[in-house]
Amino acid sequence: MRAKTFEVRRDIYLRERLLEQHAWYRRKAALAHRSAARWSSVTASLTRLTLLAAVLRAADVIGRWDLTGLFSASAAAAVAWQEVRRHRPLTYAHSLAEQNLETLRIEMTTTVTEDQWPAKVAEAERGRPTPRGGPADEVSGGSGLPPQDDQGHRAAAQRLL
């Protein structure tokens, strides 16, 4: 792979690594968004049922049955589940990572020279930008990679350097 021209190595990396990451984050953001919308709908429906049960109980339509507690506890459980799963923050985080990868892809496609390439690949693998003109920070909080693909893709990226 290293014997290939810079343009070929760049195109392979952008196509097989960066675009793959971009698609992964896009899928995860969409999944988290759908989950957030679904659980919000469940919570709203349970809250409406709670209100309906309270009104029907007050009007003595449903007699001794008091479903208000059941529905309100269910709505509270749905809210708790949303907080535990953190769908909305995940949607934001995955969307932000997707945007950062797209920006990096455009930059790597248009302005990065062969001399700058290793630093930009390292930046892409860490998932966060480095200061302009500065060396890559070796202390990274996370790789920015899809978790299940981290090791294999890191090795593939090193071969492309």
Residue pairs with C-beta under 8 A, 6 or more apart in sequence:
1 9
1 12
1 159
1 160
2 9
2 159
2 161
4 12
6 114
6 117
9 117
9 160
10 108
10 109
10 112
10 117
12 160
13 108
13 121
13 157
13 160
14 105
14 108
14 109
16 156
17 124
17 153
17 156
17 157
17 160
18 101
18 104
18 105
18 108
18 124
19 105
20 153
21 101
21 124
21 144
21 145
21 146
21 153
22 98
22 101
22 102
22 105
24 146
24 149
25 94
25 95
25 97
25 98
25 101
25 146
26 94
26 98
28 90
28 94
29 90
29 91
29 94
29 95
29 98
32 87
32 88
32 90
32 91
32 94
33 87
33 91
35 85
35 87
36 82
36 87
36 88
36 91
39 78
39 81
39 82
39 85
39 87
40 82
42 78
43 75
43 78
43 79
43 82
46 71
46 72
46 74
46 75
46 78
47 71
47 72
47 75
49 67
49 71
50 68
50 71
50 72
50 75
53 62
53 66
53 67
53 68
53 70
53 71
54 68
56 62
57 65
57 66
57 67
57 68
82 88
97 127
97 144
100 127
100 128
100 129
101 124
104 120
104 123
104 124
104 129
107 120
108 117
108 120
108 124
112 120
117 161
118 161
119 130
119 135
119 136
121 157
121 160
121 161
122 130
122 136
123 129
123 130
123 136
124 144
124 157
125 143
125 144
125 145
125 153
125 154
125 157
126 136
126 137
126 140
126 142
126 143
126 144
127 140
127 142
127 143
127 144
127 145
128 140
128 141
128 144
130 136
130 137
143 150
143 154
145 153
145 154
